[in-house]
Amino acid sequence: MKTKRLIIIILLALSCISCQKKEVMALYQRQATNISNFVNRVLKDSLDSYATYLNGTTRITLQEGQGVTLEEGDTITFTFAGYKFSNGIQTSNLFGSNDSTWIRNAGWKRSTAEMQAFKLPFTSAYFMNGLMLGLKGVQGGERCTVLFTGEH
């Protein structure tokens, strides 16, 4: 009897894990669809922007750079604005920035020191996978938006 209960409990747990995995995969798919729709809107509204697709990550180049091409292990100096993406980039979804324009638009109060460009090695120790994929290959001076699902 105890063995039957244990087997039932294990089967229920596996069933729950399977359902959770399906829900997470469905969430990632919705995120990918929202990103795709956003990219299409941006590209439709801008003649100069273009998208680069890199293993599930999308980089929209808003302004081309003329500098050195970024590779893993290089040092990168950058400003950023990080958003929790839903159907677009909205000030209300800004979660972090060191760019004075984005900070001002969000109505945040920051010191000058908090609005300085970061200088970091371009490695997975400092950048999450989605950013590693999306930023690899940018050129110095490039302005871009990197978008990726929670899977990355």
C-alpha positions as a Python dict, from the first residue, in 0.01 Angstrom:
ca = {
    (1, 'M'): (0, 0, 0),
    (2, 'K'): (282, 242, 85),
    (3, 'T'): (450, 162, -245),
    (4, 'K'): (131, 243, -440),
    (5, 'R'): (100, 578, -261),
    (6, 'L'): (462, 661, -331),
    (7, 'I'): (421, 575, -700),
    (8, 'I'): (105, 790, -722),
    (9, 'I'): (282, 1082, -553),
    (10, 'I'): (577, 1051, -791),
    (11, 'L'): (347, 1034, -1095),
    (12, 'L'): (156, 1341, -977),
    (13, 'A'): (481, 1530, -922),
    (14, 'L'): (605, 1437, -1270),
    (15, 'S'): (272, 1540, -1416),
    (16, 'C'): (298, 1881, -1247),
    (17, 'I'): (654, 1928, -1370),
    (18, 'S'): (545, 1841, -1724),
    (19, 'C'): (256, 2090, -1704),
    (20, 'Q'): (484, 2362, -1569),
    (21, 'K'): (734, 2301, -1849),
    (22, 'K'): (456, 2331, -2109),
    (23, 'E'): (338, 2656, -1948),
    (24, 'V'): (690, 2799, -1949),
    (25, 'M'): (742, 2700, -2312),
    (26, 'A'): (407, 2861, -2403),
    (27, 'L'): (518, 3178, -2220),
    (28, 'Y'): (844, 3185, -2416),
    (29, 'Q'): (647, 3145, -2739),
    (30, 'R'): (419, 3439, -2648),
    (31, 'Q'): (726, 3647, -2564),
    (32, 'A'): (885, 3556, -2900),
    (33, 'T'): (566, 3654, -3082),
    (34, 'N'): (549, 3989, -2897),
    (35, 'I'): (915, 4056, -2981),
    (36, 'S'): (859, 3968, -3346),
    (37, 'N'): (558, 4201, -3367),
    (38, 'F'): (755, 4483, -3203),
    (39, 'V'): (1051, 4436, -3438),
    (40, 'N'): (819, 4444, -3740),
    (41, 'R'): (664, 4772, -3617),
    (42, 'V'): (1006, 4932, -3557),
    (43, 'L'): (1139, 4826, -3897),
    (44, 'K'): (822, 4944, -4072),
    (45, 'D'): (856, 5290, -3912),
    (46, 'S'): (1229, 5335, -3978),
    (47, 'L'): (1413, 5318, -4309),
    (48, 'D'): (1757, 5312, -4145),
    (49, 'S'): (1703, 5040, -3883),
    (50, 'Y'): (1755, 4672, -3947),
    (51, 'A'): (1732, 4351, -3746),
    (52, 'T'): (1990, 4079, -3689),
    (53, 'Y'): (1865, 3744, -3560),
    (54, 'L'): (2110, 3550, -3346),
    (55, 'N'): (2004, 3215, -3194),
    (56, 'G'): (1677, 3338, -3044),
    (57, 'T'): (1800, 3690, -2976),
    (58, 'T'): (1711, 3989, -3194),
    (59, 'R'): (1926, 4300, -3229),
    (60, 'I'): (1773, 4606, -3391),
    (61, 'T'): (2046, 4837, -3514),
    (62, 'L'): (1921, 5195, -3485),
    (63, 'Q'): (2248, 5364, -3581),
    (64, 'E'): (2547, 5188, -3729),
    (65, 'G'): (2883, 5220, -3562),
    (66, 'Q'): (3220, 5267, -3726),
    (67, 'G'): (3440, 5122, -3455),
    (68, 'V'): (3587, 4783, -3375),
    (69, 'T'): (3355, 4480, -3393),
    (70, 'L'): (3279, 4343, -3045),
    (71, 'E'): (3386, 3986, -2971),
    (72, 'E'): (3376, 3782, -2652),
    (73, 'G'): (3662, 3878, -2420),
    (74, 'D'): (3685, 4237, -2548),
    (75, 'T'): (3619, 4531, -2316),
    (76, 'I'): (3293, 4715, -2382),
    (77, 'T'): (3198, 5065, -2268),
    (78, 'F'): (2823, 5127, -2283),
    (79, 'T'): (2513, 5294, -2150),
    (80, 'F'): (2194, 5094, -2124),
    (81, 'A'): (1825, 5102, -2049),
    (82, 'G'): (1680, 4770, -1932),
    (83, 'Y'): (1310, 4699, -1974),
    (84, 'K'): (1076, 4421, -1880),
    (85, 'F'): (932, 4373, -2227),
    (86, 'S'): (562, 4312, -2285),
    (87, 'N'): (436, 4445, -2619),
    (88, 'G'): (690, 4722, -2653),
    (89, 'I'): (935, 4944, -2472),
    (90, 'Q'): (751, 5159, -2219),
    (91, 'T'): (893, 5389, -1955),
    (92, 'S'): (676, 5219, -1692),
    (93, 'N'): (865, 4891, -1758),
    (94, 'L'): (1214, 5040, -1716),
    (95, 'F'): (1401, 4850, -1445),
    (96, 'G'): (1749, 4996, -1475),
    (97, 'S'): (1957, 5246, -1667),
    (98, 'N'): (2276, 5450, -1658),
    (99, 'D'): (2170, 5667, -1953),
    (100, 'S'): (2070, 6020, -1852),
    (101, 'T'): (1803, 6052, -2124),
    (102, 'W'): (1620, 5735, -2020),
    (103, 'I'): (1655, 5821, -1651),
    (104, 'R'): (1515, 6170, -1708),
    (105, 'N'): (1226, 6033, -1920),
    (106, 'A'): (1138, 5788, -1641),
    (107, 'G'): (1139, 6070, -1385),
    (108, 'W'): (1409, 5900, -1177),
    (109, 'K'): (1652, 6095, -965),
    (110, 'R'): (2011, 5978, -1008),
    (111, 'S'): (2348, 6124, -928),
    (112, 'T'): (2594, 6205, -1203),
    (113, 'A'): (2806, 5910, -1089),
    (114, 'E'): (2511, 5673, -1148),
    (115, 'M'): (2480, 5798, -1505),
    (116, 'Q'): (2830, 5708, -1619),
    (117, 'A'): (2897, 5455, -1893),
    (118, 'F'): (2994, 5108, -1771),
    (119, 'K'): (3323, 4955, -1882),
    (120, 'L'): (3327, 4576, -1851),
    (121, 'P'): (3482, 4269, -2008),
    (122, 'F'): (3241, 4121, -2261),
    (123, 'T'): (3213, 3780, -2096),
    (124, 'S'): (2937, 3563, -1951),
    (125, 'A'): (3062, 3656, -1604),
    (126, 'Y'): (2912, 4004, -1660),
    (127, 'F'): (2645, 3957, -1929),
    (128, 'M'): (2351, 3717, -1942),
    (129, 'N'): (2326, 3481, -2238),
    (130, 'G'): (2070, 3690, -2429),
    (131, 'L'): (2300, 3993, -2417),
    (132, 'M'): (2607, 3788, -2511),
    (133, 'L'): (2425, 3661, -2819),
    (134, 'G'): (2269, 3996, -2906),
    (135, 'L'): (2572, 4219, -2859),
    (136, 'K'): (2835, 3998, -3022),
    (137, 'G'): (2934, 4165, -3347),
    (138, 'V'): (2817, 4521, -3271),
    (139, 'Q'): (3056, 4791, -3384),
    (140, 'G'): (3191, 5069, -3166),
    (141, 'G'): (2947, 5361, -3166),
    (142, 'E'): (2651, 5148, -3270),
    (143, 'R'): (2312, 5219, -3110),
    (144, 'C'): (2100, 4908, -3084),
    (145, 'T'): (1816, 4740, -2901),
    (146, 'V'): (1863, 4378, -2796),
    (147, 'L'): (1551, 4169, -2736),
    (148, 'F'): (1523, 3813, -2607),
    (149, 'T'): (1278, 3590, -2426),
    (150, 'G'): (1310, 3463, -2071),
    (151, 'E'): (1461, 3149, -2217),
    (152, 'H'): (1787, 3336, -2268),
}
